[in-house]
């Protein structure tokens, strides 16, 4: 059984539960993902599937990639990811895997790239407190002291400093699937998911309900 799927974040909405409570949900297009390569223990040393998602035009695609996708009769694709499986006998090249592998009530881990917010100071990036504004305060938004005096006379690694904010790989664990719509390849997940609209996400089954 395959446990990971490639998808696209479509946006956020809300559903009403049976008792009238508004539940915030993220709408995700989960697949369809095409099997573009099958790896087995005899040839590669392990069992895995190469999944591809999001078709694109052949223009701008390297010829070796076009030849690789030609074997399965589909493509080319934007996103490629390798997923380990226990047995590859149940899969074949060109097979499409869609959102029906998930069930309502299942918990999943979702990985995506967070929104990039550029260079940010310590107040915005790390939620630091500012200095006093009145009474002659001269230290309003700078981070303050970052050193260690005479010993060890250096800045310790990992110090929270100004820098690039966002645009990092983020994984949110234990999100509950509220609804599955296989005919549209859409799943609704309770809560927020990393990234902006139309961002690529990877959905992995956590194995718990």
GIWOLIN-V320846 format. One record per pair of residues at least 6 apart in sequence whose ideal C-beta (glycine too) atoms are under 7 Angstrom apart, sorted by the first residue. I is the first residue (numbers start at 0). GAP is how many residues later the second one is. Records with the same first field share a line. If there is no record, write none. Layout:
I=GAP ; GAP
//
This chain:
1=47 ; 81 ; 83 ; 95 ; 99
2=201 ; 202
3=79 ; 198 ; 199 ; 200
4=25 ; 26 ; 28 ; 92 ; 96 ; 198
5=25 ; 27 ; 45 ; 47 ; 73 ; 75 ; 194 ; 196
6=21 ; 22 ; 23 ; 24 ; 194 ; 196
7=20 ; 21 ; 190 ; 192 ; 193
8=17 ; 19 ; 103 ; 184 ; 186 ; 188 ; 189 ; 190 ; 192
9=17 ; 18 ; 19 ; 187
10=16 ; 186
11=12 ; 13 ; 14
12=12 ; 14
13=8 ; 9 ; 10 ; 11
14=8 ; 10 ; 163 ; 173
15=6
16=6
22=155 ; 167
23=167
24=153 ; 163 ; 164 ; 165
25=163 ; 165 ; 166 ; 167
26=159 ; 161
27=158 ; 159 ; 161 ; 165 ; 173 ; 175
28=156 ; 157
29=69 ; 72 ; 155 ; 156 ; 157 ; 173
30=22 ; 66 ; 67 ; 68 ; 154
31=64 ; 65 ; 66 ; 153
32=18 ; 19 ; 20 ; 63 ; 64
33=18 ; 38 ; 40 ; 43 ; 60 ; 62
34=14 ; 16 ; 37 ; 56 ; 57 ; 58 ; 59 ; 60 ; 62
35=14 ; 16 ; 32 ; 33 ; 36 ; 39
36=13
37=11 ; 50 ; 53 ; 55
38=7 ; 8 ; 9
39=7 ; 48
40=6
45=38
46=37 ; 38 ; 39 ; 40 ; 41
47=34 ; 35 ; 36 ; 37
48=34 ; 36 ; 39 ; 42
49=30 ; 32
50=30 ; 32 ; 46
51=23 ; 25 ; 27 ; 28
52=24 ; 25 ; 26
53=23 ; 24 ; 25
54=20 ; 22
55=20 ; 21 ; 22
57=8 ; 18
60=15
64=11
65=10
68=6 ; 7 ; 8
70=22
71=21 ; 22
72=21
73=20
78=121
80=121
97=84 ; 87
98=81 ; 83 ; 86 ; 87 ; 88
99=82
101=75 ; 78 ; 85
102=74 ; 77
103=73 ; 74 ; 75 ; 76
104=71 ; 72 ; 104
105=71 ; 99 ; 103
106=67 ; 68 ; 69 ; 99 ; 101 ; 102
107=67 ; 69 ; 81 ; 95 ; 96 ; 97 ; 98
108=62 ; 64 ; 95 ; 97
109=62 ; 65 ; 79 ; 83 ; 91 ; 93
110=58 ; 60 ; 90 ; 91
111=58 ; 81 ; 82 ; 83 ; 87 ; 88 ; 89
112=54 ; 55 ; 56 ; 81 ; 82 ; 86
113=52 ; 53 ; 54 ; 56 ; 80 ; 81
114=51 ; 80 ; 81
115=50 ; 51
116=48 ; 49
117=47
118=43 ; 44 ; 45
119=42 ; 45
120=20 ; 41
121=6 ; 21 ; 38 ; 39 ; 40
122=7 ; 18
123=41
124=37 ; 38 ; 40
125=34
127=15
129=10 ; 11
130=6 ; 8 ; 9
132=7
142=18
145=9 ; 13
146=8
147=6 ; 8
169=24
171=21 ; 22
172=33
173=32
174=14 ; 15 ; 16
175=14
176=10 ; 12
177=10 ; 11 ; 12
178=9
179=7
192=8
194=6
//
